[in-house]
Amino acid sequence: MSTQAPTFTQPLQSVVALEGSAATFEAQVSGSPVPEVSWFRDGQVLSAAALPGIQISFSDSRAVLRIPAVTAAHSGRFSVRATNGAGQATSTAELLVTAETAPPSFLQRLQSSTVRQGSQVRLDVRVTGIPTPVVKFFREGAEIQSSADFRILQEGDLYTLLIAEAFPEDSGTYSATATNSSGRATSTAELQVQGEEAVPAKKTKTVISTAQISQTRQTRVEKV
């Protein structure tokens, strides 16, 4: 069995939390054999005894630390370390506990765009707010779940909807909502995906079989 040192496919993200609210750190880690996970706060090993009330879990490659009700004393630098026989990796982020609140606000809004079929598309927003807003993406009012074709990424205050390969049926109205305990903000934009241009007719006519058409449709269905 091959071995692979731990790697964080989704690192920890810093959190700004309102005093008395919940704060959650989450990371995705890969490695073979499955890594063992340890948590630290300001360099000290974390446990339920060291920080009463914390909830720590690790399953399906997802490491989670949750503090149900934060206080100013919880502020600090949190780290998660993944270790196996092939090596180790660490991800670190900050927890800032504040008594202030601020509704979500877009520092960078969605931008409308027109792209060619088959292009990769990035829809970016930058969001601020206290506590840290929850950001979701929608198309024509329906929430988009992260998948191989539609990936939702976060890096600090930058949130991205990444469409791996755009098709005309992906055209429409896209929106991003940012929500926290102080309010909600929405940004909306249009995406137009242009299909391939029709090829002028030739003297010789190419006949496409029903089997070929079915195969083409099946390929597109599998991609979606």
N, C-alpha and C positions, 0 to 999 in steps of 0.2 A: 504493500500500500504506500503510495507516494505521500510525502509530507509537504506541508506548506505553512510558512510562518504566518502568524496572525496579521490581518490587514483590516483597517477600518474602512468599509465601503461607504459608510455614512458616519462621519465624526460627530462628536458632541457639538451642540450649538449653545452659545451663551444665552442666559435667561434673565430678563428683568421681571420681577414678580412683585405684586402689591402685598404688603404685609397682611398676613392672615389668609392669603390665597394659596393654592397649590402650585408647586414648581416641579417640573419633570425634565430630567435629562435622559436622552435616548441616543443609542448608537447601534449601528449594524456592523458586525465583525465576521470575517471569514477566516478559515484556517483549517488545516488537517494535520493531526487530529483536532477535534473540537476544542477550542481554547478554554482555559479557566479564566474567569473574570473577577477582578478585584476593583473596589472603588476607594478613592482617597479624597480627603478634603484638606487643602493646604498642606499636602504631603503626608498626612496622617491617615492610616487605614480606617475606613469607615465601617461601622457596624451598628446594629440597632441599639446596642448598649452605649456606643460613643455618641450617637445622635438619635435620641429617642424619637419614635414616630416615623422614621424613614422606611420606605418599602423598596426592596431590591429584588430584581428578577432577571433571569437570563434564560431565554428559550427561543428556538428557531432563529438563532444567530442574532437575536435582538437583546441588548443589554439596557435595562431601564432602572433608573433611580428616581423615586418620587417622594417628595416631602409634602404631606397633605396640607399643612398650614405653616407657612414660613414666618420667621421673625427676623429682625435685623441681625440676630446672632448667627443666622444661617448663611449670611453673605460670605463669599469666599471663592476660592479656585477649586473646582471639582475635576477629578481625573478618573478615567476608567482604564485599567490595564488588562490586556488580553495576553495570555501566556500559554504556549504549548512546547513540545519537544523541539520544534524547529525555530523558536524565537519568541519575541514579544513585541507588542506595539502599545502605544499609549495615546489617548486623546484627552484634551483638556479644554475646559470652558469655565466661564465666570457666572456666578449667581449674584445678582444685585437685588437686594430687597429694599423697596422704597415705600414711603407712606403717600407719595404723590401718585396721581393718576393722569393719564392723557389719552384721549381717544385716538384711534388709528388715523394716520395721515400718510398719503402717498408722496414720497420724495421723488419717485419716478413712476409715471403712469404707463399703462399699456399704450402701444402705438399701432395704428392701423397700417396694414401692409398688403401688397400684392406680390405673390410669388409664383414661380413656375411649378408645375406638377413634378413631384419627386424631390423637391427641395426640402432641406431641413429648416424648421422654423423655430425661433426662440421668441417667446412672449415674456418679457421681464417686467417686474415691478420692484420698487424699493419701498419698504413700509417702516414707519416708526409708530410707537405708542407704548404706554405704560398701563398695565402690564403688557408683555410682548403679545402682539396680536396673533390670532390664528388666521392663516391665509388659505383660501380655497379658490380654485379656478373652475369656471363654468363655460359651457358652449350652449347657446340658445336656451339658457336657464337651467340646463342639466349639469350637475356636478361632474367633473372629470376626475376619475380615479387614476392614480399612477400605474402605468403598465409599460410593456416593452415599446409600444407605439407612442404613448403619451406619458413622458416622464416629468414628475414634479420634483424640482430640486430647490434646496435652500443653502445659502452661504451668507451667514450673518443676516443683514436686513434685506438681502437680495433674494427674491423668489422667482423661479423660472418654470414656465411650462415649455417643455421641449418636445416638438413633434418630429419624430425621426424621419418620416417621409410623407410629405403632404400630398393629398389627392383632392380633386375638385369637391368631393363630398365633405371634405373637412372645412370648406368655406362657411362663413357665418359670423355671428356676433359672439365674441369672447369677452368674459368679464372676470375680474379678480375681486374678491371681497376680503377685507381685513376686519376682524372682530375681536374686541376685548370687553372687559367689564364696563368700560367707559363709553363704548359706542361702536359704530360700524362705518366703514368707508368702502366705496365701490369704484372701480375703474373699468371702463368698457372700450373696446376697439373692434374694428372689422378686419377679418382675414379673407382675402380673395385668392383662391388657388386656380390658376389658369391651366386648362387642359392642353394636351398636345395639339398643335395645329393640324388641320386636315391636310393630307398629302394629295396634290393634284392627281386627277385620274390619268392613267397611262393607257396606251393602246392595248396592251396586254392586261387582262383582268386577273387578279389573284383571287382565288376562291378559298375562303376560310371555312374549314369543316365545322360542323356542330360540336364535335369533340374538342376542337381547339378553343372554341368559344367557351365551352363549359370549363375547360382547364383554366382559362384566363380568369373567369369569374371565381372559380374555386380558389385560385391563388390570392386574389384580392380579399376574399372572405377570410382566408387564413391569416392574412396580415392584420385585419381589423380585429 
